[in-house]
């Protein structure tokens, strides 16, 4: 059974889950997004959140098949350098590179949070079985993710 660490980076909360290949959540973590901190402090809060999910799933980082991240934009995609507008501590933060080092993972994917929503709904949610889907986030920011003819549409920049 393959497991991945899923991270959701938002303006109000950081969330993590260890998920198996059937979509079952094996462990969870959640912390408020830190305010008034620098880039390293924000990153450390994310790692604490991820560690809680790993503990809850009784999983070690070496057991993961990869790490998937949904983060607010803009970002440099697919490189995974993020500059979320609502997180001033992170400007051109090399999130993909840092997580690949942190978890010794070859497969680390960082994408827009609205794209993550669309992919998740298409896989296991309300859009399951549909060929075309538009997922829209209305939260700290507004974004969208698009599935066309059963495939994720990245656009020209992933944003």
Helices and strands as residue ranges (DSSP letters): E 3-9, E 13-20, E 25-32, H 39-57, G 61-63, E 66-71, E 75-76, E 81-82, E 93-94, H 95-102, E 108-112, H 113-124, E 133-138, E 142-148, E 151-153
